[in-house]
């Protein structure tokens, strides 16, 4: 009887270890195979992205080289076509990157599932060991002496079980820690996936903008009947319109501010807590002094262009007095507001004005509607499609609006 019980204890322990080890090996092999397959797919996606990036660089270089050449109708159309092609590659690259991240997420979930199974196996193993230890603990001293050759043999047996339990417990702690790390990785990957979705949306908007820009060129081509001479005339006309508007704005800055200060009996105060976005915050199609601005060879871009559908409500970025509300036919239309602290704002390509000159407006008040669609009221001779040309000036000098917007 003594030998049978000792053998039974040893056999149960061995079988427990063998069962757990076999399950762990088989389960881990399955997980490893799946992870290996996913890693191969992930690497394939990375290779695709690298290839697209090489093609993107070709388009970028072609655009830079063309921008150095003299402005012409053919050059402008060429630039638009290349920028459109590059934007399409950007979108494709982002979609592939999203697929890659989704594969990373899938891989992390498989690894987490595998670790969860290992943890459950370890729990079962600990349970079996504890049951054996519990049975041993119920044996009284007399039975211990009878069932074992010596007390030392029994204590060694108990010590062995305790060591096994401690080892399994440590292993379980490690597995739990690794599982927590994997779960954190999964959260990070989900966040990255959300960022990529946002980036994809931005790139799709960029594609729409460029297609709209291409559409504006189609409009121009229809107006000039593919005549380079007529196109150059439109360029010159646009240049004059912008120069006139810029001069008008600069002159009004001081004149209106002085008049308002006299009427107010003191300095015009800037009481607002900073500026607000004049249209819903959206993608910026051209930045302040943007080196890629399509008509930079005509004039330096003194504003940011904010994507806005035709007829979007324009809101005063801050309280102040309307210095100009000039919207006449298809010529460049704009609204200018003078604020305190030497600031003023300009809302270009406006298609309609709801305010009059010298009128006081409050921050957030709707002052007009946006425009920019080729051939529409307030769009001007050349335009890249519907958007708001938004300027911020300090003491009459254009400054970067993004430094003032929230």
matplotlib code that plots the C-alpha trace (Angstrom):
import matplotlib.pyplot as plt

x = [0.0, 2.9, 4.4, 1.1, 0.3, 3.8, 3.8, 0.3, 1.5, 4.5, 2.5, -0.1, 2.5, 4.3, 1.1, 0.0, 3.3, 3.2, -0.4, 0.3, 3.5, 1.9, -1.0, 1.4, 3.6, 0.7, -1.1, 2.0, 2.8, -0.6, -0.1, 3.4, 2.2, -0.6, 1.8, 4.4, 1.8, 0.7, 4.2, 4.8, 1.7, 2.8, 6.2, 4.5, 2.5, 5.6, 7.3, 4.3, 4.5, 8.2, 7.5, 4.8, 7.0, 9.6, 6.9, 5.7, 9.3, 9.3, 6.1, 7.4, 10.7, 8.8, 6.6, 9.6, 11.3, 8.2, 7.7, 11.0, 9.9, 8.1, 4.4, 2.4, -1.0, 0.6, 2.9, 0.0, -2.1, 1.0, 1.5, -2.1, -2.0, 1.1, -0.2, -3.4, -1.5, 0.7, -2.4, -3.9, -0.7, -0.9, -4.3, -3.2, -0.3, -2.5, -4.9, -2.1, -0.7, -4.2, -4.2, -0.8, -2.0, -5.1, -2.9, -0.8, -4.0, -5.0, -1.6, -1.8, -5.2, -4.0, -1.0, -3.3, -5.7, -2.7, -1.5, -5.0, -5.0, -1.6, -2.8, -5.9, -3.7, -1.4, -4.4, -5.5, -2.1, -1.9, -5.3, -4.1, -1.0, -3.0, -5.4, -2.4, -1.0, -4.4, -4.6, -1.1, -2.0, -4.9, -2.7, -1.9, 1.5, 1.0, 0.0, 3.0, 5.3, 3.5, 3.3, 6.8, 10.2, 11.0, 9.7, 12.5, 11.0, 7.6, 9.0, 11.0, 7.8, 5.9, 8.9, 8.9, 5.2, 5.7, 8.6, 6.4, 3.6, 6.0, 7.4, 4.0, 2.9, 5.9, 5.2, 1.6, 2.7, 5.0, 2.2, -0.2, 2.3, 2.9, -0.8, -1.2, 1.6, -0.1, -3.4, -1.6, -0.1, -3.6, -4.9, -1.9, -2.6, -6.3, -5.4, -3.0, -5.7, -8.0, -5.2, -4.8, -8.6, -8.3, -5.3, -7.1, -10.0, -7.6, -6.0, -9.4, -10.2, -6.9, -7.8, -11.2, -9.5, -7.0, -9.8, -11.7, -8.5, -8.3, -11.9, -11.1, -8.4, -11.0, -13.1, -10.2, -9.4, -12.9, -12.8, -9.5, -10.1, -6.6, -5.0, -1.7, -2.0, -5.4, -4.2, -1.3, -3.9, -5.9, -2.7, -2.0, -5.5, -5.4, -2.1, -3.6, -6.7, -4.6, -2.2, -5.2, -6.8, -3.6, -3.0, -6.6, -6.3, -3.0, -4.5, -7.7, -5.8, -4.6, -7.4, -10.3, -8.4, -7.8, -11.4, -12.8, -10.4, -11.6, -15.3, -14.8, -12.8, -9.9, -8.0, -10.0, -9.8, -9.4, -11.8, -12.0, -10.1, -8.2, -9.6, -12.0, -12.2, -14.2, -15.5, -15.7, -12.1, -11.2, -8.2, -5.9, -5.2, -2.5, -0.5, 1.0, 3.7, 3.2, 6.1, 3.7, 1.0, -0.2, 0.1, 3.2, 4.8, 2.1, 2.2, 3.3, 0.4, -0.3, -3.0, -4.2, -6.8, -9.3, -11.5, -15.1, -18.0, -19.5, -21.9, -20.5, -21.3, -18.4, -18.1, -16.2, -13.0, -13.1, -15.2, -14.5, -15.5, -16.0, -13.5, -14.4, -17.1, -16.3, -18.1, -18.6, -19.4, -16.9, -13.9, -12.1, -14.4, -13.5, -14.5, -12.1, -12.6, -10.4, -9.9, -8.1, -4.4, -3.4, -5.1, -7.3, -8.8, -9.6, -12.1, -11.2, -13.3, -16.5, -19.6, -21.9, -21.8, -24.3, -22.5, -21.8, -18.7, -18.2, -20.6, -19.6, -19.7, -19.2, -17.1, -18.9, -21.4, -22.2, -20.8, -21.3, -20.8, -17.8, -17.1, -14.2, -16.1, -14.6, -16.8, -19.0, -19.5, -16.4, -14.2, -11.7, -10.0, -8.1, -9.2, -8.5, -12.1, -14.3, -12.4, -11.9, -8.8, -8.2, -5.7, -4.6, -2.7, -0.8, -0.4, -1.2, 1.4, 0.3, 1.1, 0.5, -3.1, -2.3, -0.3, -3.6, -6.2, -7.0]
y = [0.0, 2.3, 1.8, 2.2, 5.6, 7.0, 5.7, 7.2, 10.6, 10.5, 9.3, 11.9, 14.7, 13.4, 12.9, 16.4, 17.9, 15.8, 16.8, 20.5, 20.4, 18.6, 21.0, 23.9, 22.7, 21.8, 25.1, 27.1, 25.4, 26.4, 30.0, 30.2, 28.9, 31.6, 34.3, 33.2, 33.4, 36.9, 38.1, 37.1, 39.0, 42.1, 42.0, 41.8, 44.9, 46.8, 45.9, 47.3, 50.5, 50.9, 50.4, 53.1, 55.5, 55.2, 56.1, 59.0, 60.3, 60.3, 62.4, 64.7, 65.3, 65.9, 68.5, 70.3, 70.4, 71.7, 74.4, 75.9, 76.4, 79.5, 79.5, 78.2, 76.5, 73.2, 73.4, 74.1, 71.2, 68.9, 69.9, 69.2, 65.8, 64.9, 66.1, 64.2, 61.0, 61.4, 61.9, 58.7, 56.9, 58.4, 57.0, 53.6, 53.6, 54.5, 51.7, 49.2, 50.6, 50.1, 46.5, 46.0, 47.4, 45.3, 42.2, 43.4, 43.6, 40.1, 38.8, 40.4, 38.9, 35.4, 35.8, 36.9, 34.0, 31.7, 33.1, 32.9, 29.2, 28.7, 30.6, 28.4, 25.3, 26.5, 27.2, 23.6, 22.3, 24.3, 23.0, 19.4, 20.0, 21.7, 18.7, 16.3, 18.6, 18.7, 14.9, 14.7, 17.3, 15.1, 12.2, 12.1, 11.6, 7.9, 7.4, 9.4, 7.1, 4.0, 5.0, 6.3, 4.8, 7.8, 11.3, 12.7, 11.0, 12.5, 16.0, 15.7, 14.8, 17.7, 20.0, 18.8, 19.6, 23.1, 23.8, 22.7, 25.0, 27.9, 27.4, 27.2, 30.3, 32.3, 31.0, 32.2, 35.7, 35.9, 34.9, 37.4, 40.1, 39.2, 39.1, 42.6, 43.8, 42.2, 43.8, 47.2, 46.6, 45.8, 49.1, 50.9, 49.2, 50.1, 53.7, 53.6, 52.1, 55.0, 57.4, 55.7, 56.0, 59.7, 60.0, 58.1, 60.6, 63.5, 62.0, 61.3, 64.9, 65.9, 63.9, 65.6, 69.0, 68.1, 66.8, 70.0, 71.9, 69.9, 70.7, 74.4, 74.0, 72.4, 75.4, 77.7, 75.7, 76.1, 79.8, 80.4, 77.8, 76.3, 79.6, 80.2, 83.9, 84.0, 82.0, 84.4, 87.2, 85.5, 85.1, 88.8, 89.7, 87.5, 89.0, 92.5, 91.5, 90.1, 93.1, 95.5, 93.6, 93.5, 97.2, 98.0, 95.8, 97.4, 101.0, 100.1, 98.6, 102.0, 104.2, 102.2, 101.6, 105.3, 106.2, 103.5, 104.7, 108.3, 107.3, 105.0, 107.8, 105.5, 102.4, 99.5, 96.7, 93.0, 91.5, 88.0, 85.0, 84.5, 83.7, 81.0, 79.1, 81.0, 77.8, 74.3, 73.2, 71.1, 70.1, 72.9, 72.8, 75.5, 76.8, 80.3, 81.0, 77.4, 76.4, 74.1, 76.8, 76.4, 80.1, 81.0, 82.4, 85.1, 86.0, 84.7, 83.0, 85.3, 83.0, 79.5, 77.9, 75.9, 73.3, 74.5, 73.6, 76.3, 78.4, 77.5, 80.1, 82.4, 83.4, 86.3, 85.0, 87.8, 90.8, 94.0, 96.5, 95.5, 97.4, 96.0, 93.8, 93.7, 91.2, 92.2, 89.7, 87.0, 89.2, 88.3, 88.9, 89.3, 90.6, 92.3, 92.9, 95.1, 93.9, 95.2, 94.6, 95.5, 92.4, 92.1, 89.2, 88.7, 86.1, 85.6, 84.1, 85.1, 84.5, 86.6, 89.2, 89.7, 92.7, 96.3, 98.4, 100.1, 97.6, 96.1, 92.3, 89.9, 86.8, 83.9, 86.1, 84.8, 87.5, 85.8, 82.7, 81.0, 80.5, 79.6, 77.6, 78.6, 81.1, 81.9, 85.2, 86.3, 83.4, 85.5, 84.8, 81.8, 79.5, 75.9, 75.1, 75.8, 76.9, 79.8, 82.0, 83.1, 85.8, 87.2, 90.4, 92.1, 95.9, 95.3, 92.6, 89.0, 86.5, 82.8, 82.2, 78.9, 80.7, 82.4, 79.8, 77.3]
z = [0.0, 0.9, -2.6, -4.4, -2.9, -3.4, -7.0, -7.6, -6.3, -8.6, -11.6, -11.2, -11.0, -14.1, -16.0, -15.1, -16.4, -19.5, -20.3, -19.8, -21.7, -24.7, -24.8, -24.5, -27.3, -29.6, -28.9, -29.3, -32.6, -33.9, -32.7, -34.2, -37.6, -37.7, -36.5, -39.0, -41.9, -40.7, -40.5, -44.1, -45.1, -43.1, -44.7, -48.2, -47.3, -46.2, -49.5, -51.4, -49.4, -50.2, -53.9, -53.8, -52.0, -54.7, -57.3, -55.1, -55.1, -58.9, -59.0, -56.4, -58.3, -61.5, -59.8, -58.4, -61.8, -63.6, -61.0, -61.9, -65.5, -66.8, -66.2, -69.1, -69.7, -70.5, -67.4, -65.1, -66.4, -66.2, -62.5, -61.7, -63.4, -61.5, -58.1, -58.7, -59.6, -56.5, -54.3, -55.6, -54.7, -51.2, -50.8, -52.0, -49.7, -46.7, -47.6, -47.7, -44.4, -42.9, -44.1, -42.5, -39.2, -39.3, -39.7, -36.7, -34.7, -35.8, -34.9, -31.4, -30.8, -31.8, -29.4, -26.6, -27.2, -27.1, -23.8, -22.4, -23.1, -21.5, -18.5, -18.2, -18.6, -15.8, -13.6, -14.1, -13.4, -10.2, -9.2, -9.7, -7.6, -4.9, -4.8, -4.3, -1.6, 0.1, 0.1, 1.6, 4.3, 5.4, 6.3, 10.0, 11.5, 12.1, 8.5, 7.3, 9.3, 8.0, 4.3, 3.9, 4.6, 6.8, 7.7, 5.6, 2.5, 3.2, 3.8, 0.5, -1.3, 0.2, -0.6, -4.2, -4.5, -3.0, -5.4, -8.3, -7.1, -6.7, -10.1, -11.7, -9.8, -11.1, -14.6, -14.3, -13.2, -16.2, -18.5, -17.0, -17.4, -21.0, -21.7, -20.2, -22.5, -25.5, -24.6, -24.4, -27.8, -29.1, -27.8, -29.4, -32.7, -32.5, -31.9, -34.9, -37.0, -36.1, -37.0, -40.4, -41.0, -40.3, -42.6, -45.3, -45.0, -45.3, -48.4, -50.0, -49.4, -51.0, -54.0, -54.2, -54.0, -56.7, -58.9, -58.3, -59.2, -62.4, -63.0, -62.7, -65.3, -67.6, -67.0, -67.8, -70.9, -72.1, -71.5, -73.3, -76.0, -75.3, -76.2, -74.4, -75.1, -73.4, -70.5, -69.9, -70.0, -67.3, -65.2, -65.5, -64.7, -61.6, -60.6, -60.9, -58.9, -56.0, -56.1, -55.9, -53.1, -51.2, -51.6, -50.6, -47.5, -46.5, -46.9, -45.1, -42.1, -40.9, -42.2, -40.7, -37.4, -37.0, -37.8, -35.4, -32.6, -33.1, -33.0, -30.0, -28.2, -27.6, -28.8, -30.3, -27.7, -28.6, -26.1, -27.5, -26.1, -29.4, -32.8, -33.8, -37.1, -39.7, -41.2, -39.7, -39.0, -42.1, -44.2, -45.3, -49.0, -49.1, -46.2, -45.4, -48.0, -49.2, -51.6, -53.4, -53.9, -57.6, -58.4, -56.4, -59.5, -59.5, -55.9, -52.5, -50.7, -47.7, -46.1, -45.6, -47.8, -45.9, -47.6, -47.6, -49.8, -52.0, -49.9, -46.4, -43.7, -43.0, -39.3, -37.9, -36.3, -33.8, -33.0, -34.8, -37.5, -41.2, -43.2, -46.6, -48.1, -51.8, -53.9, -57.5, -60.2, -60.8, -59.7, -56.5, -53.6, -50.0, -46.6, -44.2, -40.5, -38.2, -34.7, -31.6, -30.8, -34.4, -35.9, -38.9, -40.8, -44.5, -45.9, -49.6, -52.5, -50.6, -52.8, -50.6, -47.8, -45.0, -43.5, -44.5, -44.2, -40.8, -39.2, -35.9, -35.8, -32.9, -32.8, -34.4, -36.3, -39.9, -42.2, -45.6, -47.6, -49.0, -52.7, -55.0, -57.6, -61.0, -62.8, -59.7, -57.9, -56.0, -57.3, -59.2, -62.5, -61.3, -58.5, -57.4, -56.5, -53.5, -50.4, -48.0, -48.5, -44.8, -43.9, -40.6, -40.5, -37.8, -38.2, -41.9, -42.5, -43.3, -40.6, -40.4, -39.3, -37.7, -35.0, -33.9, -34.5, -31.7]

ax = plt.figure().add_subplot(projection="3d")
ax.plot(x, y, z, "-o")
ax.set_aspect("equal")
plt.show()
